[in-house]
Amino acid sequence: MAALRKHTLAPISDAAPFLVRSERASDIVAREALLDATFGVNRQLRTCQRLRDGQAPAEGLALSALSQGLLSRIRSSHRLPRDRDRTSNSIGTAEDSKCACGGCFGNSPEGTCREGVGNFRNATRLVGTVRLWHVSAGGVPALVLGPLAVDPSCRKLGIGRALVQRALAAAKARGHRAVLLLGDAPYYGRFGFSALKTGELRLPGPFESDRLLGLELREGALDGASGMIVPTGMSAPQRKPRFAARPRKLAPRAA
């Protein structure tokens, strides 16, 4: 059986009109809205959702892409806007301006971090998302990539490509051996995914076998993989409401 191709993962250009960083709790509402818009409100019925229900994403492998529209304000003032200046579509948090790479947006004349990722207080809207999840592929430890979604208005900017590249690079750096997904081979083939070693694998629901693709981050990781793909990750923490709901009086409405 032919070995899967190896591909070099290119970094995001500093000139890109978006940033990729680790997902935050403050991204979740915008993320869910983006997924609904991309896959429809019935997306929870998809076969791959069975691998995600009740599970937490793999550590460090949930990423968000955000537009850079408001970073011009940082460039012009060389400081972060105050909390009360945040716009209504901001999904940033009132955290410090320290970037994950050690730089600081507030002190950067370019308003971007040197690695293209980081934390910042006045982010604009979320325009892309991807997560990876722990699974067993017939007894072989692996990750499942998805869902990958990009805002329709930003589909020509390379956001999807950047998210996949960053996710795969992070997975490899963390020592993961293989990644699976259910998707279109012409698109994901550019990252090295193929159906060469997934023919004996199954999903817990209906799927098109030619769309079940795999990528070895370590050579031979998917050799002999066969059987059912099942989730093996940590259970997702239960989110509790911050405040008890107050009963509301409803105004009479015409039928």
C-alpha positions, 0 to 999 in steps of 0.5 A, spaced: 500 500 500 502 506 498 504 511 503 501 517 504 504 524 501 508 528 506 506 536 505 510 542 508 505 546 512 506 554 511 505 559 516 500 565 515 503 571 512 503 577 516 499 581 511 493 576 512 487 580 514 485 575 519 488 572 525 488 565 528 488 563 535 486 558 540 479 558 541 476 561 547 470 561 551 467 568 549 468 565 542 462 559 543 456 563 541 459 566 535 462 559 533 455 556 534 452 561 530 457 560 524 456 553 524 448 553 524 449 558 518 454 553 514 451 547 516 444 548 517 440 547 524 440 540 523 447 539 523 447 535 530 444 530 526 450 529 522 454 522 522 460 525 525 457 529 530 456 522 534 464 522 535 463 529 538 457 529 542 458 530 550 466 530 548 471 536 549 476 537 543 483 535 544 487 540 548 490 545 544 486 543 538 480 548 537 482 554 533 478 560 531 480 565 526 478 573 527 478 578 522 483 584 523 478 590 521 479 593 528 486 592 529 487 599 525 485 602 531 491 599 535 496 601 529 494 608 530 494 609 537 499 603 539 495 602 545 489 597 546 482 601 546 478 601 553 473 596 554 467 601 553 470 602 546 469 595 544 464 594 538 457 590 539 460 585 534 467 584 538 468 577 541 474 579 545 475 579 552 477 584 557 484 580 558 491 583 557 494 585 550 499 579 551 500 575 545 501 567 546 508 568 542 510 573 547 509 579 544 504 585 545 499 588 541 499 594 544 506 596 543 506 593 536 506 599 531 504 593 526 498 591 531 499 584 529 503 579 533 510 576 530 507 569 529 500 571 527 496 568 533 495 571 540 490 574 545 487 581 544 482 585 547 478 588 541 477 583 536 472 583 531 468 578 529 469 570 528 470 568 521 472 561 522 473 555 526 476 548 527 476 543 532 480 536 533 477 530 537 480 524 540 478 517 537 480 510 536 480 508 529 479 501 530 484 501 536 488 506 533 489 512 536 487 518 532 484 525 531 478 527 527 478 534 524 471 538 524 467 541 523 471 546 519 467 553 517 468 559 514 464 565 514 461 566 507 463 573 506 471 571 507 471 565 503 477 567 498 482 569 504 485 563 505 482 562 512 480 555 511 487 553 509 490 557 514 486 553 520 487 546 517 495 548 516 495 550 524 491 545 526 495 539 523 502 543 525 499 543 532 497 536 532 504 534 530 507 538 535 503 535 540 505 528 538 499 526 535 500 520 530 494 521 525 488 525 523 481 523 520 476 527 517 469 526 512 470 531 507 472 532 499 478 529 497 479 535 492 480 540 497 483 536 503 488 532 498 492 539 498 494 537 506 496 530 504 489 527 506 487 521 502 483 514 502 489 510 501 488 507 509 481 508 511 477 503 506 477 498 512 474 504 517 467 505 519 463 511 522 457 510 527 452 512 522 451 513 514 457 516 510 460 516 503 466 511 504 470 515 499 469 521 503 473 518 509 480 521 509 486 520 513 493 523 514 499 520 517 503 525 522 507 519 523 509 514 517 505 508 518 500 510 523 494 508 520 497 501 517 492 496 518 487 500 521 480 497 521 473 497 524 469 502 528 471 509 529 469 511 536 470 517 541 475 517 546 476 524 549 474 527 555 467 529 557 465 536 556 464 540 562 457 542 563 456 549 563 452 552 568 448 558 567 451 564 571 444 567 573 437 564 575 432 565 569 427 570 572 420 569 570 417 574 565 410 577 563 408 576 556 404 581 552 398 579 549 399 577 542 394 576 536 394 569 533 
